[in-house]
Amino acid sequence: GYLAVACTLTLLLSGHNRWRLGRRFRPLHIFAALGLFLGLATHAIIYLCQYGTPPVLWYWFGVGSFLVIVLAQVQGLIRKRFGRVFLRIHLAAGYSGLILAVCHWIWAWL
């Protein structure tokens, strides 16, 4: 979970500073995206193996966040097929995933 938070912050900061990062943007952004995917997948597998599927809303916020973030990552991999609308869709999916993740974190701690 903490790895996912660090990777999410790295994605957010690198995405907003992509022009300033120049050639370092793409490797950093890809590395953070892979770290986020692996961190979230590991977090989910460990939690589900240990506790099972809980019937609570914060769990579904986490599942929704994971799915939206994976969709954003897949879209990032095949970005050339999306043409000019890529950045808008990618930003919308990234921020939607982030908002769902924040709801997941807040709800889980309440």
Residue, then its C-alpha position, 0 to 999 in steps of 0.5 A: g500500500y505504501l509503495a502504491v502511495a509513493c508511486t501515485l505521487t511520483l506519477l502525479l508530480s512527473g505528469h505535471n512536470r513532464w516538460r521540465l523533466g524532458r527526456r527523464f519524464r518517460p522512464l520515470h513515469i513508466f517506472a512509477a506506473l509499473g511500481l503502482f501496478l505491482g504495489l496495488a496487485t500485491h496489496a490486493i492479493i495479500y489482503l484478500c488471502q489474509y482477510g477475504t472479501p469484506p462487504v464494505l464500501w471502502y473495499w469497492f472504492g479500492v477495486g474501482s480505483f485499481l480498475v480505473i488506474v489499470l485502464a489508464q496504464v493500458q491506455g498509456l501503453i497504446r497511446k498512439r491509437f488514441g491520437r489527440v484525445f489521449l491526454r484528456i482521457h489519460l488525465a481523467a482516468g488518472y485523476s478518477g483513480l486517484i480520487l477513488a484511491v483517496c476515498h478508499w484510504i479515508w474510508a478504510w481508516l474511518 
